[in-house]
Amino acid sequence: MQGLDTPGEHRPRRRPPETTLDVELAAGLSLRLGSSSSYELSEDQSAGLAYGPSVWLAPNRLFSLGLAYERVALGVDRSEGGTSSVDVRRALDAVWLRGRAYPWREDSVGLFVGLGLGMSWQHVRGTGTRPGDGFTRPPSAYGCDASDGPGIALGGGVGLDVAVSRDVAFLTGFDAAAHRQSGDVIGGCAPGSGSITTLGAHLGFAYRFDLDDSSSPRTSARIQAR
């Protein structure tokens, strides 16, 4: 009769998935560093929220390729006050093809560097006042929306990938991107941003689908038995 203190059957440790399909959602803050717009507008607010989903295919644990969408708020530009004034709220929509390489990675944590090539569209929302014609008509308020693009975008960054569980990972990092955009008036509404550079910090979560059985308990047992 087997004693109560007899150890049970040893269960092999499950290895992390080698080939995965990751669905990721990230959000963070983005800072606009500059503008090439030639119009007399000053930056009243140069930071905003950045967020978006992405899908990543990792053929192995040291490299992954992803397709991402990102919405970036670029802050507000404001003209000098007077009978004619305008406030311009800016935003970007971007579609990225991205790659990540892991120079260092263990089972539960990894450091990655990333590069991206994409296209971006700028959006402006203008609100302000138009001058009147003297005594008969005072200045009037107006509002408008317009979009322009696409323009080419280049980006890169560094980050950490931390396994919360076998299927869920937490990611955080810093990135920079350059967007080539027009500084001309868009759709008769407001001046475009011109080409700009953004710096960002983000965090997100990814759900990982295991695409092979190399890390299943049965396969791990066969590996250890060899």
C-alpha positions as CSV (number, residue, x, y, z in Angstrom):
1,M,0.0,0.0,0.0
2,Q,1.4,3.3,-1.0
3,G,2.2,5.8,1.9
4,L,0.5,9.1,2.1
5,D,3.9,10.8,1.9
6,T,4.8,9.2,-1.4
7,P,5.5,11.9,-4.0
8,G,3.1,11.9,-7.0
9,E,4.1,11.6,-10.6
10,H,6.5,14.3,-11.7
11,R,4.9,16.8,-14.2
12,P,7.4,18.4,-16.6
13,R,7.5,22.2,-16.7
14,R,5.7,23.6,-19.7
15,R,8.0,25.6,-22.0
16,P,6.9,29.0,-23.4
17,P,5.3,28.8,-26.8
18,E,7.9,29.0,-29.6
19,T,5.6,30.1,-32.5
20,T,2.7,32.4,-31.6
21,L,0.0,34.7,-33.0
22,D,-0.4,37.7,-30.6
23,V,-3.3,40.1,-30.4
24,E,-2.1,43.3,-28.6
25,L,-3.8,46.5,-27.4
26,A,-1.6,49.4,-26.2
27,A,-2.1,52.9,-25.0
28,G,0.1,55.7,-23.8
29,L,1.2,59.4,-24.2
30,S,2.7,61.0,-27.3
31,L,4.7,64.3,-27.4
32,R,4.9,66.4,-30.6
33,L,8.4,67.9,-30.9
34,G,8.0,70.2,-33.9
35,S,6.1,71.6,-36.8
36,S,7.1,72.9,-40.2
37,S,3.9,74.9,-40.6
38,S,4.7,78.4,-41.9
39,Y,1.5,80.0,-40.5
40,E,1.6,82.1,-37.3
41,L,0.3,79.5,-34.9
42,S,1.9,78.7,-31.5
43,E,1.8,75.4,-29.7
44,D,-0.7,75.7,-26.9
45,Q,-0.7,71.9,-26.1
46,S,1.8,69.5,-27.7
47,A,0.9,66.2,-26.0
48,G,-2.0,63.7,-26.2
49,L,-3.1,60.2,-26.0
50,A,-2.0,57.5,-28.4
51,Y,-3.7,54.1,-28.6
52,G,-4.4,51.2,-31.0
53,P,-4.5,47.4,-31.6
54,S,-2.0,45.3,-33.4
55,V,-1.5,41.7,-34.5
56,W,1.9,40.0,-34.4
57,L,3.2,36.7,-35.9
58,A,6.3,35.3,-34.1
59,P,7.9,32.4,-36.0
60,N,10.3,32.1,-33.0
61,R,10.9,33.7,-29.6
62,L,13.6,36.1,-30.9
63,F,11.6,37.8,-33.7
64,S,8.1,38.9,-34.6
65,L,6.4,40.8,-37.4
66,G,3.3,42.9,-36.8
67,L,0.5,45.0,-38.4
68,A,-0.7,47.9,-36.3
69,Y,-3.2,50.7,-36.3
70,E,-2.5,53.8,-34.1
71,R,-4.5,56.9,-33.3
72,V,-2.4,59.8,-32.0
73,A,-3.6,63.1,-30.5
74,L,-1.1,65.9,-31.3
75,G,-2.4,68.7,-29.1
76,V,-3.6,72.1,-30.0
77,D,-2.2,75.1,-32.0
78,R,-3.5,78.5,-31.4
79,S,-3.3,81.9,-33.1
80,E,-3.0,85.2,-31.4
81,G,-6.3,86.7,-30.2
82,G,-8.1,89.4,-32.0
83,T,-11.0,89.8,-34.4
84,S,-9.7,86.8,-36.4
85,S,-8.4,83.8,-34.5
86,V,-8.3,80.0,-34.8
87,D,-7.6,77.0,-32.5
88,V,-6.5,73.9,-34.4
89,R,-6.8,70.5,-32.7
90,R,-4.6,67.9,-34.4
91,A,-4.6,64.1,-34.7
92,L,-3.0,61.4,-36.8
93,D,-4.2,58.0,-37.9
94,A,-1.4,55.7,-38.8
95,V,-1.1,52.1,-40.2
96,W,2.2,50.4,-39.5
97,L,4.2,47.4,-40.6
98,R,6.5,46.7,-37.6
99,G,9.2,44.2,-36.6
100,R,10.6,43.3,-33.2
101,A,13.9,41.6,-32.4
102,Y,14.8,40.3,-28.9
103,P,18.5,40.6,-28.2
104,W,17.8,39.2,-24.7
105,R,15.0,36.9,-23.7
106,E,14.3,34.5,-20.9
107,D,11.2,32.4,-20.3
108,S,9.3,35.2,-18.4
109,V,10.8,38.4,-19.6
110,G,12.5,39.8,-22.7
111,L,14.0,43.1,-24.0
112,F,13.1,44.0,-27.6
113,V,14.0,46.7,-30.1
114,G,11.5,47.6,-32.8
115,L,11.4,49.3,-36.2
116,G,8.3,50.4,-38.2
117,L,7.4,51.7,-41.7
118,G,3.9,53.1,-42.2
119,M,1.5,55.6,-43.7
120,S,-0.3,58.3,-41.7
121,W,-3.2,60.7,-42.3
122,Q,-3.5,64.0,-40.4
123,H,-6.8,65.5,-39.2
124,V,-7.5,69.1,-38.1
125,R,-10.4,70.5,-36.3
126,G,-10.5,74.3,-36.4
127,T,-12.6,76.6,-34.3
128,G,-12.3,80.4,-34.2
129,T,-13.7,83.7,-35.3
130,R,-13.9,85.5,-38.7
131,P,-13.6,89.3,-38.9
132,G,-16.7,91.3,-39.7
133,D,-17.0,94.1,-42.2
134,G,-17.0,97.0,-39.7
135,F,-20.2,98.4,-38.1
136,T,-22.8,96.3,-39.9
137,R,-21.5,92.8,-39.1
138,P,-19.5,91.8,-36.0
139,P,-16.9,89.0,-36.0
140,S,-18.6,85.5,-36.3
141,A,-17.6,82.1,-34.9
142,Y,-17.0,79.1,-37.1
143,G,-15.9,75.5,-36.9
144,C,-14.6,72.9,-39.5
145,D,-13.0,69.5,-39.9
146,A,-10.6,68.3,-42.6
147,S,-8.1,65.5,-43.3
148,D,-5.1,65.1,-45.5
149,G,-2.6,62.3,-46.5
150,P,-1.3,59.8,-46.6
151,G,2.3,60.6,-45.8
152,I,5.1,58.3,-45.1
153,A,6.0,57.5,-41.5
154,L,9.1,55.9,-39.9
155,G,9.5,54.8,-36.3
156,G,11.4,52.7,-33.8
157,G,11.7,52.0,-30.1
158,V,12.7,49.7,-27.2
159,G,10.6,47.9,-24.7
160,L,10.1,45.0,-22.2
161,D,7.9,41.9,-22.7
162,V,6.8,40.3,-19.5
163,A,4.8,37.1,-19.3
164,V,1.9,37.4,-16.9
165,S,0.8,33.8,-17.7
166,R,1.4,31.4,-20.5
167,D,-1.1,33.1,-22.7
168,V,-1.0,36.8,-21.5
169,A,1.9,39.2,-21.7
170,F,2.4,42.8,-20.4
171,L,4.4,45.1,-22.6
172,T,5.8,48.6,-22.0
173,G,8.3,50.8,-23.8
174,F,9.4,54.0,-25.4
175,D,9.2,54.9,-29.1
176,A,9.9,57.7,-31.6
177,A,8.3,58.4,-35.0
178,A,8.7,60.8,-37.9
179,H,5.6,61.7,-40.0
180,R,5.9,63.6,-43.3
181,Q,2.8,65.8,-43.6
182,S,1.7,68.9,-45.4
183,G,1.8,72.4,-43.7
184,D,-0.6,73.9,-46.2
185,V,-4.2,74.8,-45.4
186,I,-6.3,71.5,-45.5
187,G,-9.7,71.6,-47.1
188,G,-10.0,75.3,-46.6
189,C,-10.3,74.7,-42.8
190,A,-6.9,75.1,-41.0
191,P,-3.2,74.8,-41.6
192,G,-1.7,71.3,-41.6
193,S,1.0,70.4,-39.0
194,G,3.8,70.0,-41.5
195,S,6.4,67.2,-41.0
196,I,6.7,66.3,-37.3
197,T,8.5,64.0,-34.9
198,T,6.8,62.4,-31.9
199,L,8.1,60.7,-28.7
200,G,5.9,58.3,-26.9
201,A,5.7,56.0,-23.9
202,H,3.1,53.2,-23.9
203,L,2.0,50.1,-22.1
204,G,-0.3,47.2,-23.3
205,F,-1.4,43.6,-23.0
206,A,-1.1,40.8,-25.5
207,Y,-3.0,37.5,-25.8
208,R,-0.9,34.8,-27.3
209,F,-2.1,31.9,-29.4
210,D,0.3,28.9,-29.4
211,L,0.7,27.8,-33.1
212,D,2.7,24.7,-32.4
213,D,2.9,21.9,-29.8
214,S,6.6,22.2,-29.0
215,S,5.8,23.4,-25.4
216,S,2.9,21.0,-24.6
217,P,3.4,18.7,-21.5
218,R,3.5,15.6,-23.7
219,T,6.1,17.0,-26.0
220,S,8.1,18.3,-23.1
221,A,8.1,14.9,-21.5
222,R,9.4,13.3,-24.7
223,I,12.2,15.9,-24.9
224,Q,13.2,15.2,-21.3
225,A,13.1,11.5,-21.8
226,R,15.7,11.7,-24.6
